[in-house]
């Protein structure tokens, strides 16, 4: 199974991070409109991601909920009929919730830099260091930490869970 090292952080200066990410990636980034439908899963997390006008994929991933860089195992399957699959999985597993976001994607070396505006939550950044064959988790963590520093992300901005967790906490608190 492929893996990555990732971090998630609350963003206070979206434009500043986008400017630095554009400089580091030598690109203006790619805008993706995404909807993630999370299903109740006995193991890890299972979501159906639809990227408007691009593609849909079923993604399973497992990672610890901790602050800072963390290793994540994942697998993806391209989906041709997402609405039918969503209904089948809803019947079989139940839907945990939905995350809607507009994502700006920048590639910096082997790292995907995501600047996300998440509906109902606000602005965030995710770094996903796509691990290469033979690379250690520690090497991936170092890459993430170095890039975090370059982007001006502070330790106090780091988050531990997924957007879905934050949405559910917000709903429970209401």
Number of C-alpha atoms within 10 A of each C-alpha: 8 13 20 22 26 24 24 24 22 20 22 14 12 15 11 13 20 21 14 14 25 18 13 16 18 12 14 14 18 11 14 18 16 21 19 22 20 25 20 17 14 8 9 13 16 24 25 25 23 21 17 11 9 9 14 22 19 20 17 18 17 15 17 12 12 12 16 19 26 21 21 19 14 17 14 17 11 13 16 11 11 17 13 11 14 19 13 12 18 16 10 11 14 15 18 16 15 18 21 20 21 18 23 19 24 24 20 18 12 14 22 17 30 24 28 24 19 18 14 12 15 12 19 22 27 23 26 25 28 18 19 12 8 6 10 12 18 13 13 24 21 14 20 24 19 11 19 21 11 13 18 13 20 12 13 10 15 21 21 17 15 12 20 17 15 16 18 14 11 12 9 8 7 6
